[in-house]
Structure formats: C-alpha cells, structure tokens
Amino acid sequence: MMMGFFVRTSAALVGIAIAAGAAAAESNVTVRTYSSDDTLLRLGVFPFEGGKTLNLSVGIGSAAFHHPKDPPNVIWTLGDRGPNIACSDIKEFTGVELGCREIKGSRVYPTPSYAPSIYRVMLLDDGTFQVTDVIKLKDRDGRPLNGMPNPTKTATTETPLDGKGKTLQQDLRGIDAESLVRLNDGTFWVGDENAPSLAHFAADGKLIERHVPKGTEGEFAAAPYKTVGSLPAILAKRQSNRGIEAIGVSPDERFLYLTMQSPLANPDTATFQQARNTRIIKFNRKTMKVLGEYVYSMDDPSTFRRDPSNKPSDPRISEMMAIGVDRLVILERTEGTTKLYEVELAGATNISGTPWDDIATKPSLEQTDVAAAKITPVKKTLRFDTADHNEIVGKTEGMTLLSDGALLLINDDDFGISGARTQIVVVRGTEIKRH
C-alpha cells in the first residue's frame, strides 16, 4: 500500500512539475497585434439584389513568408481565389438564395475577375502594417490568373456562379493560391488547392510551371503555362477545397515540403469526413521529383479548446514552415483554435511508391489504423496553442519566423464576407526555433 501511494504521489508531483514548467514557459510569451486601414486592402462594396450589401476587403492572409535576406520588418503574404461563398452559406451572408442550391457543387464568386496576388507587407512601429508591393499572379503571356475552379476530370471541381447566380466558366488559368515560399533568386513557389498543384512563379508573378498529380497533366494541355505531372497521382483524390494548403522550403533550398490540408476523399467523401491520416510530401527542387511521403495524424476535434466538436473533418492543416532539413512546424487549426506542432520526418515511415500511394489499395490509407498497419506517422510536439491567447483571432492561415526568431501569424479574413479583417500578430517567447 505504501509503495502504491509513493508511485501515485510521485506521478502526481511529476505532473505538477510539468504543468508548472509549461505555465512558466507560457508566462514568458508576449503577443503584439498589428492592424491596418491601408486603402490597398479595400475591395469595395457588393450589393446582392434583394439582399445584403457586403463591404469587401482584400484578403492577404492565406500564407506568410519571411526570407532571411528581407528587412526584419518585411514579410510576403498571399491572397487566394478571391471572395467566394459556398451555396450552403449563401442565404446567411447575402440574404438571398440566388438559386445556387439547385446546382450541385456550385459556389458564388461576387468578383470573378479578381486576380490572386502576392503582397509585400511592412510592419510599422506604431502597431500597423502597410502593403508596399502587389505582384499579380500571371500566365506565361502576362495575363492575370483568376480564382475560378479548373475544368478537371480526375479531381472533383465546382461550378462557379456570379453574384446574380449566373453560371461562370471554369478556367485553366484559375488557381486557389494558399501557401508560398520565396527563394534566394526572388522566385516563389505556391501551393494550390484547385488541381491540386505546386506552382513556380517568377519574381514578377509569371507562372513558370505548374506541378500536378501524375496522370492529370493532359487535362491542362491547353493551359497558357507549362504543366508537369510530378506529384503522386493519388493527390487528385483531394476533397474539394482541401488541397495543397501548406508548403515549406528547407533552409538550404534543396527541398520543398507540402501538405494536404486534410485526409483525401479516398475512396469517397464519406471516408474524408471520418479520416485522420493526411500526407506530407518531400520534393527535390533539383530533380523535380518526390523524395518521400509521410503520414501526419490529425488531432481529435474535441481537443481544440475554443471550438471543440465531434467532427473529424473540422481540423485542417493551413500552413507549414521548415525550420531545418526534414524539421517542420505544422499549423493545424479549426475555425477558432490554432495549434502549432513541431514534427520531424526522421523515424516516420516513408510510404512514397508503396501500395498506400495506389488508388486501387483497399482499404485505403484514409480508412486504415496506421498502428495496426505498422505505419509510423511523424511525431508531433505541441509548441503553441492560440487557445491560451484570446487576443489572437481565429482562422489563422499564415505563419513565419522573423529574423529575430519571433513567430508571426496572420489570419485569412475571407475578403471581409463575414465582417472579419486582417490581423497580424507577432509572438515572442515560444519554443519554436530554427535548426
């Protein structure tokens, strides 16, 4: 009895010590918030006939990146496909139905001519931020890209509608840009949810080439840019609006890392809705080939403290950064809560080229208990949780480290459709470090 008491007491004391250590570390964390009334962030108003008028803003917070050679207060951010509203939400945000519920898989784009862009952003001493440059994403001929869905046959796609409910054309020049890195040569790599794809852009925004899942490159044959089928074919099974949301680059720029936002719809949407296993891809920039593929296990949705749920599809990955070769920080979030996990590829099972990469494999990776299948996912170490910081708003999608090691986060305001606005926060005192 005394030994049992001693063990229980020791365990309790260890737990108290760990909690105290975590509390001490957390007490050293400081958060500074930056906002902006920059006129470049105003997109104007859009009235829906018989409904509401939306005061739209330019969403610049889908991604963030700070290059070591940039000034210490400068970051690069990204806007995605422009204002868009799922038909399931159309009445709530616009006050009208537009008839779009009658068209399966449709989405409303009030400003379909919007061009996805990269933004150079400067943090100012007064707690504001300013856009100092805008680089529109363009095809090889210099024509702006747009946010329309692609006319894909292998991957699922959507029917775009304008603000009056009229059907728009799908477009090979459409890109849903969700993540970026900037290289020493000034070029950018961008992750895209549409195809899904990994796209390389020149410093002026012209599309150099777009890497898509193997076997789908023929669907882009008529596109005004080079297309390469270099990504795993199985990535075409991404759930709609859950494609390549996060990319990172190793400090030596040899490797790119990309992550699917959610588990694949493999073999179907019902599987996606219950799955917990998503994929991290390691890509060799020199050979333009995949070097590795690893499993990342999503958190239980009930553990996101601001908005716990019982839906496995609620958590998603919205950003990543490489803090060393094969050492990553993954931003896993729900609408209200964001967790940052440090992960290492070392020790995880490389499933690239295995049956888990084959659409014909039954059950699929997304339907499989990885432990029972003897697959080791990447190990996750929690480094930061916004549930401990009420001053940080939800829907955080951009993340980077500044020159002094401070963590920067930015939210996606969805172009102001819900009334949100872009906020940048700089967090000091976390355990996230470059290696």
RABELPE-V773239 format. One record per residue. N is the residue number from 1. RES is the residue in one small letter. SS is DSSP state (helix for helix, strand for strand, loop for the rest). PSI is psi in whole degrees, 0 to 359 (NA if undefined). OMEGA is omega in radians with two decimals (NA if undefined). Layout:
BEGIN
n = {N/N}
res = {RES/RES}
ss = {SS/SS}
psi = {PSI/PSI}
omega = {OMEGA/OMEGA}
END
This chain:
BEGIN
n = {1/2/3/4/5/6/7/8/9/10/11/12/13/14/15/16/17/18/19/20/21/22/23/24/25/26/27/28/29/30/31/32/33/34/35/36/37/38/39/40/41/42/43/44/45/46/47/48/49/50/51/52/53/54/55/56/57/58/59/60/61/62/63/64/65/66/67/68/69/70/71/72/73/74/75/76/77/78/79/80/81/82/83/84/85/86/87/88/89/90/91/92/93/94/95/96/97/98/99/100/101/102/103/104/105/106/107/108/109/110/111/112/113/114/115/116/117/118/119/120/121/122/123/124/125/126/127/128/129/130/131/132/133/134/135/136/137/138/139/140/141/142/143/144/145/146/147/148/149/150/151/152/153/154/155/156/157/158/159/160/161/162/163/164/165/166/167/168/169/170/171/172/173/174/175/176/177/178/179/180/181/182/183/184/185/186/187/188/189/190/191/192/193/194/195/196/197/198/199/200/201/202/203/204/205/206/207/208/209/210/211/212/213/214/215/216/217/218/219/220/221/222/223/224/225/226/227/228/229/230/231/232/233/234/235/236/237/238/239/240/241/242/243/244/245/246/247/248/249/250/251/252/253/254/255/256/257/258/259/260/261/262/263/264/265/266/267/268/269/270/271/272/273/274/275/276/277/278/279/280/281/282/283/284/285/286/287/288/289/290/291/292/293/294/295/296/297/298/299/300/301/302/303/304/305/306/307/308/309/310/311/312/313/314/315/316/317/318/319/320/321/322/323/324/325/326/327/328/329/330/331/332/333/334/335/336/337/338/339/340/341/342/343/344/345/346/347/348/349/350/351/352/353/354/355/356/357/358/359/360/361/362/363/364/365/366/367/368/369/370/371/372/373/374/375/376/377/378/379/380/381/382/383/384/385/386/387/388/389/390/391/392/393/394/395/396/397/398/399/400/401/402/403/404/405/406/407/408/409/410/411/412/413/414/415/416/417/418/419/420/421/422/423/424/425/426/427/428/429/430/431/432/433/434/435}
res = {m/m/m/g/f/f/v/r/t/s/a/a/l/v/g/i/a/i/a/a/g/a/a/a/a/e/s/n/v/t/v/r/t/y/s/s/d/d/t/l/l/r/l/g/v/f/p/f/e/g/g/k/t/l/n/l/s/v/g/i/g/s/a/a/f/h/h/p/k/d/p/p/n/v/i/w/t/l/g/d/r/g/p/n/i/a/c/s/d/i/k/e/f/t/g/v/e/l/g/c/r/e/i/k/g/s/r/v/y/p/t/p/s/y/a/p/s/i/y/r/v/m/l/l/d/d/g/t/f/q/v/t/d/v/i/k/l/k/d/r/d/g/r/p/l/n/g/m/p/n/p/t/k/t/a/t/t/e/t/p/l/d/g/k/g/k/t/l/q/q/d/l/r/g/i/d/a/e/s/l/v/r/l/n/d/g/t/f/w/v/g/d/e/n/a/p/s/l/a/h/f/a/a/d/g/k/l/i/e/r/h/v/p/k/g/t/e/g/e/f/a/a/a/p/y/k/t/v/g/s/l/p/a/i/l/a/k/r/q/s/n/r/g/i/e/a/i/g/v/s/p/d/e/r/f/l/y/l/t/m/q/s/p/l/a/n/p/d/t/a/t/f/q/q/a/r/n/t/r/i/i/k/f/n/r/k/t/m/k/v/l/g/e/y/v/y/s/m/d/d/p/s/t/f/r/r/d/p/s/n/k/p/s/d/p/r/i/s/e/m/m/a/i/g/v/d/r/l/v/i/l/e/r/t/e/g/t/t/k/l/y/e/v/e/l/a/g/a/t/n/i/s/g/t/p/w/d/d/i/a/t/k/p/s/l/e/q/t/d/v/a/a/a/k/i/t/p/v/k/k/t/l/r/f/d/t/a/d/h/n/e/i/v/g/k/t/e/g/m/t/l/l/s/d/g/a/l/l/l/i/n/d/d/d/f/g/i/s/g/a/r/t/q/i/v/v/v/r/g/t/e/i/k/r/h}
ss = {loop/helix/helix/helix/helix/helix/helix/helix/helix/helix/helix/helix/helix/helix/helix/helix/helix/helix/helix/helix/helix/helix/helix/helix/helix/helix/helix/loop/loop/strand/strand/strand/strand/strand/strand/loop/loop/loop/helix/helix/helix/strand/strand/strand/strand/strand/strand/loop/loop/loop/loop/loop/strand/strand/strand/strand/strand/loop/loop/loop/strand/loop/strand/strand/strand/loop/loop/loop/loop/loop/loop/loop/loop/strand/strand/strand/strand/strand/loop/loop/loop/loop/loop/loop/strand/strand/helix/helix/helix/helix/helix/helix/helix/helix/loop/loop/loop/loop/loop/helix/helix/helix/loop/loop/loop/strand/strand/strand/loop/loop/loop/loop/loop/loop/loop/loop/strand/strand/strand/strand/strand/strand/strand/loop/loop/loop/loop/strand/strand/strand/strand/strand/strand/strand/strand/strand/loop/strand/loop/loop/loop/loop/loop/strand/loop/strand/loop/loop/loop/loop/loop/loop/loop/loop/loop/loop/loop/loop/strand/strand/strand/loop/loop/loop/loop/loop/strand/loop/loop/loop/loop/loop/loop/strand/loop/loop/strand/strand/strand/strand/strand/strand/loop/loop/loop/loop/loop/strand/strand/strand/strand/strand/loop/loop/loop/loop/strand/strand/strand/strand/strand/loop/loop/loop/loop/strand/strand/strand/strand/strand/strand/strand/strand/loop/loop/loop/helix/helix/helix/helix/loop/loop/loop/loop/loop/strand/strand/strand/strand/strand/strand/loop/helix/helix/helix/helix/helix/loop/loop/loop/loop/loop/loop/strand/strand/strand/strand/strand/strand/loop/loop/loop/loop/loop/strand/strand/strand/strand/strand/strand/loop/loop/loop/loop/loop/loop/loop/loop/helix/helix/helix/helix/helix/helix/loop/loop/strand/strand/strand/strand/strand/strand/strand/strand/loop/loop/loop/loop/strand/strand/strand/strand/strand/strand/strand/strand/strand/loop/loop/loop/helix/helix/helix/loop/loop/loop/loop/loop/loop/loop/loop/loop/loop/loop/loop/strand/strand/strand/strand/strand/strand/strand/strand/strand/loop/loop/strand/strand/strand/strand/strand/strand/strand/loop/loop/loop/loop/strand/strand/strand/strand/strand/strand/strand/loop/loop/loop/loop/loop/loop/loop/loop/loop/loop/helix/helix/helix/loop/loop/loop/loop/loop/loop/loop/helix/helix/helix/loop/loop/loop/loop/loop/loop/loop/loop/loop/loop/loop/strand/strand/strand/strand/strand/strand/strand/helix/helix/helix/loop/loop/loop/loop/loop/loop/loop/strand/strand/strand/strand/strand/strand/loop/loop/loop/loop/loop/strand/strand/strand/strand/strand/loop/loop/helix/helix/helix/loop/loop/loop/loop/loop/loop/loop/strand/strand/strand/strand/strand/loop/loop/loop/loop/loop/loop/loop}
psi = {317/322/317/319/319/316/315/318/318/316/319/318/321/316/318/320/317/315/319/320/317/319/321/317/318/327/341/356/132/147/128/133/138/137/176/144/28/128/338/345/6/124/350/180/150/112/131/123/122/6/215/163/124/134/96/147/167/115/119/7/27/342/163/146/134/122/141/334/356/156/151/339/19/134/164/132/180/140/143/226/3/176/130/148/125/144/333/341/0/319/320/316/334/340/359/160/328/2/8/340/339/345/109/134/36/159/142/131/97/330/73/344/358/136/117/140/159/140/135/122/136/130/131/158/337/8/16/169/155/137/122/350/146/124/106/139/134/159/183/341/3/6/136/141/172/182/15/149/152/150/64/153/325/306/150/155/178/162/116/141/150/186/355/5/7/138/132/167/136/159/132/343/7/139/135/83/122/351/154/156/155/134/172/328/3/354/165/145/135/135/139/138/338/296/313/165/164/115/137/123/142/169/334/5/358/137/117/308/156/121/124/169/140/138/348/356/331/335/347/17/327/4/147/51/164/135/135/130/82/347/158/132/328/342/342/349/15/146/145/133/19/51/223/103/345/134/156/164/137/152/330/1/16/329/144/147/137/150/135/141/326/169/151/157/68/101/352/175/324/324/313/317/338/351/157/352/113/180/137/131/135/127/128/118/331/313/347/41/154/130/333/159/130/154/132/123/120/152/157/131/340/350/0/103/331/330/62/148/180/19/111/337/357/313/146/162/125/353/156/161/149/123/5/175/120/18/122/157/125/131/108/129/166/194/324/341/138/130/140/122/133/132/155/138/332/131/345/154/128/110/6/130/2/174/338/347/1/124/334/347/127/130/158/169/321/341/4/142/110/327/316/329/3/39/126/113/170/144/134/133/117/127/336/144/120/348/341/1/92/342/349/122/173/182/46/125/347/144/137/166/133/174/327/7/357/147/131/134/146/144/156/114/7/36/27/9/322/2/356/159/159/134/134/135/141/122/126/146/9/173/11/118/152/147/NA}
omega = {3.13/3.13/3.12/3.10/-3.12/-3.12/-3.12/-3.14/3.12/3.14/3.14/3.13/3.08/3.13/3.11/-3.13/3.12/-3.14/3.13/3.11/3.13/3.13/3.13/3.12/-3.11/-3.11/3.13/-3.12/3.05/-3.10/3.03/-3.07/3.09/3.09/-3.10/2.95/3.14/-3.12/3.10/-3.14/3.12/-3.13/3.10/-3.12/3.08/3.13/3.02/-3.08/-3.13/-3.09/-3.07/2.99/-3.12/3.05/-2.98/3.06/3.07/3.12/-3.11/-2.95/3.11/-3.13/3.06/3.10/3.03/3.11/-3.12/-3.13/3.09/2.96/-3.02/-3.10/-3.09/3.03/3.03/3.14/-2.97/2.99/-3.07/-2.96/3.13/-3.13/3.10/-3.08/3.06/-3.11/3.11/-3.12/-2.94/-3.11/-3.13/-3.03/-3.06/-3.11/3.13/-3.12/-3.12/-3.13/-3.02/3.10/-3.13/-3.13/-3.07/3.09/-3.12/-3.11/-3.07/3.10/-3.10/-3.12/-3.01/3.14/3.14/3.13/3.05/-2.99/3.00/-3.07/2.98/-3.01/3.14/3.04/-3.08/-3.06/-3.08/3.11/3.06/3.01/-3.05/3.04/-3.09/3.09/3.09/3.12/3.10/3.07/-2.99/3.02/-3.05/3.14/3.09/3.11/-3.10/2.98/3.10/-3.08/-3.12/3.05/3.12/3.08/-3.09/3.10/-3.12/3.07/3.08/3.13/-3.10/3.05/-3.13/3.08/3.07/-3.06/3.07/3.12/3.13/-3.12/3.07/3.13/2.91/-2.97/3.06/3.08/3.12/3.11/3.05/-3.02/-3.01/-3.11/-3.14/2.90/3.11/-3.08/3.12/-3.11/3.10/3.12/-3.10/2.90/-3.04/3.04/-3.03/3.13/-3.01/-2.94/-0.12/-3.07/3.01/-2.98/3.14/-3.10/3.02/-3.11/3.13/3.09/3.12/-3.11/-3.14/3.07/-3.10/-3.13/-3.06/3.09/3.13/3.14/3.13/-3.07/3.12/3.12/3.14/-3.06/-3.10/-3.09/3.13/3.09/3.12/3.11/-3.11/3.09/-3.02/-3.11/3.12/-3.09/-3.05/3.14/3.08/3.09/3.13/3.02/3.12/3.14/3.10/-3.09/-3.13/-3.03/-3.01/3.01/3.07/3.12/3.12/-3.10/3.11/3.09/3.10/-3.00/2.93/3.06/3.11/-3.07/3.00/-3.08/-3.07/2.99/-3.13/3.00/-2.98/0.29/-3.02/-3.12/3.12/3.09/3.10/-3.05/-3.11/-3.00/3.11/-3.04/3.03/-2.91/2.99/-3.13/3.01/-2.98/3.13/-3.09/-3.10/-3.11/-3.07/3.13/3.09/3.12/-3.08/3.10/-2.98/-3.12/3.01/-3.13/-3.13/3.12/3.00/-3.09/-3.14/-3.09/3.10/-2.81/-3.14/-3.08/-3.14/3.12/3.06/-3.12/-3.14/-3.11/3.13/3.08/3.12/3.07/-3.08/-3.14/3.00/2.98/3.10/3.12/3.09/3.08/3.14/3.02/-2.98/2.91/-3.09/3.08/3.13/-2.99/2.84/3.12/-3.03/-3.02/3.10/3.03/3.07/-3.12/2.96/-3.14/3.04/3.08/3.13/3.13/3.10/-3.13/3.07/-3.09/-3.13/3.10/3.11/3.08/3.11/3.07/-3.05/-3.14/-3.10/-3.10/3.11/-0.15/-3.12/3.07/-3.09/3.13/-2.93/2.95/-3.02/3.12/3.13/3.14/-3.14/3.02/3.10/3.08/3.08/3.11/-3.09/3.05/-3.11/-3.14/-3.08/-3.14/-3.11/3.08/3.09/-3.04/-3.06/-3.13/3.13/-3.08/-3.13/3.14/3.05/-3.11/-3.14/-3.09/3.04/3.02/3.09/-3.06/-3.11/3.12/3.11/3.11/3.09/3.10/3.10/-3.12/2.99/-3.08/3.13/3.07/3.04/-3.08/-3.13/-3.11/3.13/3.07/-3.08/3.08/3.03/3.05/3.06/-3.04/3.10/3.10/3.09/3.12/3.14/-3.08/3.00/3.13/NA}
END
